[in-house]
């Protein structure tokens, strides 16, 4: 396994000395919570088909970027395939909401799940989350679900890769360096298996429903807090890193599943003489 030491000025993950400051600020900043979402765009419940008869999977997907056409069609196909895997009453698909920046985007999907639970009188068992710029097939979802466990592995994600050059895996582990625990980024990704990590991206992840009962709010936040604004610059904290550090602070491990692939869609390439010559000349 290869490792790369993380530097604070080049990563959204903070080292221990900075993380202490972050946790102090967590109580000072007015981070958005679920209740704040209802004043902006009240979430709608999922369409349901009767009383659940088994484990309930609730699937929410982001609507925070210009949804890329391949991902849009991929998610439509996946919804049909998931419906065949689950009985209609056991699959809840959250309705698309307004275009929202993190963390409101994931709050909207969670709000739909909570509203559905209230309507049906039954809690979901799992919350599946996908970004709106990733492709994933049914086999990948099946392997992700199989990797998760209510007690042992309540949060598992597929390995997501940064959609900007050089496209590194968004996976970090804690490594002891002197008297500090330092987040270290994966360089080489295992070909298979489920691995305990410090933090990972939320391209495609599954959460056990109990996590939202166990953990206090805010579950998701960004530094600096934002709404309908561009993504934070490198060095700031994004929602996925905040969530994983929140788990870490409460002694709940995060895991990644390397048995399936997810594809993070980057910027399209314009086909022209310049790109042709660049590819031909290596």
Long-range contacts (C-beta under 8 A, 24 or more apart in sequence): 1-186, 1-187, 1-188, 1-190, 2-186, 2-187, 2-188, 3-175, 3-184, 3-185, 3-186, 3-187, 4-184, 4-185, 4-186, 4-187, 5-177, 5-182, 5-184, 6-172, 6-182, 6-183, 6-184, 6-185, 8-235, 9-234, 9-235, 10-234, 10-235, 11-183, 11-185, 11-234, 11-235, 12-232, 12-234, 12-235, 12-236, 12-237, 12-238, 12-241, 13-172, 13-183, 13-199, 13-237, 13-241, 14-183, 14-237, 15-180, 15-182, 15-183, 16-180, 16-181, 16-182, 17-180, 19-245, 22-223, 22-237, 22-245, 23-249, 25-223, 26-218, 26-221, 29-221, 29-223, 29-225, 30-225, 31-218, 31-221, 31-225, 32-103, 32-104, 32-107, 32-218, 32-221, 32-225, 32-227, 33-217, 33-218, 34-107, 34-110, 34-111, 34-114, 34-217, 36-107, 37-104, 37-107, 37-108, 37-111, 38-111, 40-104, 40-227, 41-97, 41-98, 41-100, 41-104, 41-108, 42-111, 43-94, 43-97, 43-107, 43-108, 43-109, 43-110, 43-111, 43-112, 43-114, 43-115, 44-95, 44-97, 44-112, 44-115, 45-112, 45-115, 45-116, 45-118, 45-119, 46-92, 46-93, 46-94, 46-95, 46-112, 46-113, 46-116, 47-93, 47-95, 48-89, 48-92, 48-116, 48-119, 48-120, 49-88, 49-89, 50-88, 50-89, 51-89, 51-120, 51-122, 52-89, 52-90, 52-120, 52-122, 53-87, 53-89, 53-90, 54-86, 54-87, 54-90, 55-90, 55-125, 55-126, 56-90, 56-91, 56-92, 56-122, 56-123, 56-124, 56-125, 56-126, 57-82, 57-86, 57-90, 57-91, 57-92, 57-124, 57-125, 57-126, 57-128, 57-145, 58-92, 58-93, 58-94, 58-109, 58-112, 58-113, 58-116, 58-124, 58-126, 58-127, 58-128, 59-91, 59-92, 59-93, 59-94, 59-128, 59-129, 59-130, 60-94, 60-106, 60-108, 60-109, 60-110, 60-112, 60-113, 60-127, 60-128, 60-129, 60-130, 61-94, 61-96, 61-109, 61-129, 61-130, 61-131, 61-132, 62-102, 62-105, 62-106, 62-109, 62-129, 62-130, 62-131, 62-132, 63-96, 63-97, 63-98, 63-99, 63-100, 63-105, 63-108, 63-132, 64-99, 64-100, 64-101, 64-102, 64-105, 64-132, 65-99, 65-132, 65-133, 67-132, 67-133, 68-132, 68-133, 68-265, 70-135, 70-265, 71-132, 71-133, 71-134, 71-135, 71-265, 72-132, 74-135, 74-136, 75-130, 75-132, 78-136, 78-137, 78-138, 78-141, 81-138, 82-138, 82-141, 85-138, 85-142, 92-116, 92-124, 99-228, 100-227, 100-228, 101-226, 101-227, 101-228, 101-229, 101-231, 102-220, 102-222, 102-238, 102-239, 103-218, 103-219, 103-220, 103-221, 103-222, 103-239, 103-242, 104-227, 106-202, 106-220, 106-239, 107-220, 110-212, 110-219, 123-209, 124-209, 125-150, 125-208, 125-209, 126-206, 126-207, 126-208, 126-209, 127-206, 127-207, 127-208, 127-209, 127-212, 128-204, 128-205, 128-206, 128-207, 129-202, 129-204, 129-205, 129-206, 129-207, 130-203, 130-204, 131-160, 131-202, 131-203, 131-204, 131-264, 133-163, 133-264, 133-265, 134-160, 134-203, 134-204, 134-262, 134-263, 134-264, 134-265, 135-262, 135-263, 135-265, 136-204, 136-260, 136-261, 136-262, 136-263, 137-260, 139-260, 140-204, 140-260, 140-261, 140-262, 141-204, 141-260, 143-257, 143-259, 143-260, 144-204, 144-205, 144-206, 144-257, 144-260, 145-206, 147-194, 147-255, 147-257, 147-259, 148-206, 148-208, 150-208, 150-210, 153-194, 153-253, 153-255, 154-207, 154-208, 154-210, 154-211, 154-252, 155-205, 155-206, 155-207, 155-208, 155-211, 155-247, 155-252, 155-253, 155-254, 155-255, 156-194, 156-205, 156-206, 156-254, 156-255, 156-256, 156-257, 157-200, 157-201, 157-202, 157-203, 157-204, 157-205, 157-206, 157-254, 157-255, 157-256, 157-257, 158-203, 158-204, 158-205, 158-256, 158-257, 158-260, 158-261, 158-262, 159-189, 159-200, 159-256, 159-257, 159-258, 159-261, 159-262, 160-200, 160-201, 160-202, 160-203, 160-204, 160-262, 160-264, 161-264, 162-264, 163-264, 163-265, 163-266, 163-267, 164-266, 164-267, 167-264, 167-266, 170-200, 170-201, 170-203, 170-240, 171-197, 171-199, 171-200, 171-201, 171-256, 172-197, 172-198, 172-199, 172-200, 173-197, 173-198, 174-198, 174-248, 189-258, 190-258, 191-258, 192-258, 192-259, 193-257, 193-258, 193-259, 194-255, 194-256, 194-257, 194-258, 194-259, 195-255, 195-256, 195-258, 196-253, 196-254, 196-255, 197-244, 197-253, 197-254, 197-255, 197-256, 198-244, 198-248, 198-254, 199-240, 199-241, 199-244, 199-245, 199-248, 199-254, 200-240, 200-244, 200-254, 200-256, 201-240, 202-239, 202-240, 202-243, 203-262, 203-264, 204-262, 211-247, 211-252, 214-250, 214-252, 215-246, 215-247, 215-250, 215-252, 219-243, 219-246
